[in-house]
Amino acid sequence: MPTTLEEIRLWIANHDGRIDAWWHQQHEWNRDIEDRFQKVTERLSALERKVMYMAGLAAAGGAIVGQQIPNIFG
C-alpha cells in the first residue's frame, strides 16, 4: 500500500492507466459485438422475408387448389 504522497500519485497514475486501457478494450469489444449483432440481424431479416414469401405462395396455392376441388370432385 502506498504510504508517501509520491507513491500515492504513482499508484493513481498507474491505476488510471489500467482503467483507461480496460475501457479502450471494452469499447473495441462492444464495437465487435455490435457488428456481429448487425450481421445476424440482417441475415435474420432476409430469412424472415423468404419465409413470408413462401407462406404467401403456399396460401395462394392452397386457395387456388381449394377453389378447384369442388370442380374436380363435384
C-alpha positions in Angstrom: 0.0 0.0 0.0 1.4 3.5 -0.9 2.5 5.5 2.1 4.0 8.7 0.8 2.3 11.3 -1.3 4.6 10.5 -4.3 3.7 6.8 -4.0 0.1 7.7 -3.9 0.5 9.8 -7.0 2.3 7.0 -8.8 -0.4 4.5 -7.7 -3.2 6.8 -9.0 -1.4 7.3 -12.3 -0.8 3.6 -12.8 -4.3 2.7 -11.7 -5.8 5.3 -14.1 -3.7 4.0 -17.0 -5.0 0.5 -16.4 -8.6 1.7 -16.2 -8.1 3.6 -19.5 -6.7 0.6 -21.2 -9.5 -1.6 -19.9 -12.2 0.9 -21.1 -10.4 1.1 -24.5 -10.5 -2.7 -24.8 -14.2 -2.8 -23.6 -15.2 -0.3 -26.3 -13.4 -2.3 -29.0 -15.2 -5.4 -27.8 -18.5 -3.6 -27.8 -18.0 -2.4 -31.4 -17.1 -6.0 -32.4 -20.3 -7.4 -30.7 -22.4 -4.7 -32.3 -21.1 -5.6 -35.7 -21.8 -9.3 -35.1 -25.4 -8.5 -34.0 -25.9 -6.3 -37.0 -24.9 -9.1 -39.4 -27.1 -11.6 -37.6 -30.0 -9.1 -37.7 -29.5 -8.7 -41.5 -29.4 -12.4 -42.1 -32.5 -13.0 -39.9 -34.4 -10.3 -41.8 -33.5 -11.9 -45.1 -34.6 -15.3 -43.8 -37.9 -13.8 -42.4 -38.6 -12.2 -45.8 -38.0 -15.6 -47.6 -40.4 -17.4 -45.1 -43.1 -14.7 -45.7 -42.8 -15.1 -49.4 -43.0 -18.9 -49.1 -46.0 -18.7 -46.8 -47.7 -16.3 -49.1 -47.1 -18.5 -52.1 -48.4 -21.6 -50.2 -51.5 -19.7 -49.1 -52.2 -18.6 -52.7 -51.6 -22.1 -54.0 -53.9 -23.5 -51.3 -56.6 -21.0 -52.2 -56.4 -21.9 -55.9 -56.4 -25.7 -55.2 -59.1 -25.3 -52.6 -61.3 -23.4 -55.1 -60.8 -26.1 -57.8 -61.6 -29.1 -55.6 -65.4 -28.8 -55.9 -65.0 -28.5 -59.7 -62.8 -31.6 -59.9 -64.8 -33.9 -57.5 -68.2 -32.3 -57.8 
